[in-house]
C-alpha cells in the first residue's frame, strides 16, 4: 500500500505518512524525540563574572552585562543573560507597594461604596530625566538587603509637585504645590480645593475621603481637620 493511499485513509499528506514510517523504521517509535538543549553561549568564567557584577551592583542592567561580555570577546543576547542569572537563583525585582495589599483587602467592596470615595494624592513630575521604577537583581532572601533598596528623596529639584483629587464620576481641582509641603500647607490645600470639589461634583452627604499614609496625611491636626 502506497503512502498516498494510506494518507487518504488517515486524512494526512503522503509526506507526513512517509516521515512517520521512516521514523518507525529508524527509532521503533512515532512520538517526537526530546530535543537536546542548546549549548550555553556563556562560559563558566563568564557566568562567574556576571554573578560578581550583579552581587556587587544589584542595579546592573542586562545591557550592561551584554556590553561587559562583548568587551571580553563574547557576544550574547539579553535573554542569555537572563537565563544565566535565573539558573543561579536570581530574579529581576522592582519595589512593590502597600497599595497592592489595600486592593486585595477590598476586593469584595460593592461598586456603590466605591462611588462614595474621593481619592486624593500628590505626584511629582520630573522636568529633566526620568523617575521610573528601577529594577535590580537579587535572591529571594535579599529583599531587604541595603543593596536591594533604592533610597528616594521627595520634593527635590528639577520637578514640580501637583495635588489632585477624583472620584468615580468626575475629577476635582489640580493644585500646583510651591516649595516644600508640610501638614499645615496640606490642610490649606484640602480646604481650598477638596471641599469646593466635593460641592461642585454634588457628592452629597456620606462621602469618604481617601488618601495614603504619608505623615502629613496622618498627623493629628490633619485627622482633626
PyMOL commands that set and color helices and strands:
alter all, ss='L'
color gray80, all
select helices_A, chain A and resi 3-10+14-27+44-56+62-71+78-87+98-105+111-114+140-142+146-148+183-200+215-218+220-224
alter helices_A, ss='H'
color red, helices_A
select strands_A, chain A and resi 91-93+117-126+136-138+159-167+170-177+208-210
alter strands_A, ss='S'
color yellow, strands_A
deselect
rebuild
show_as cartoon
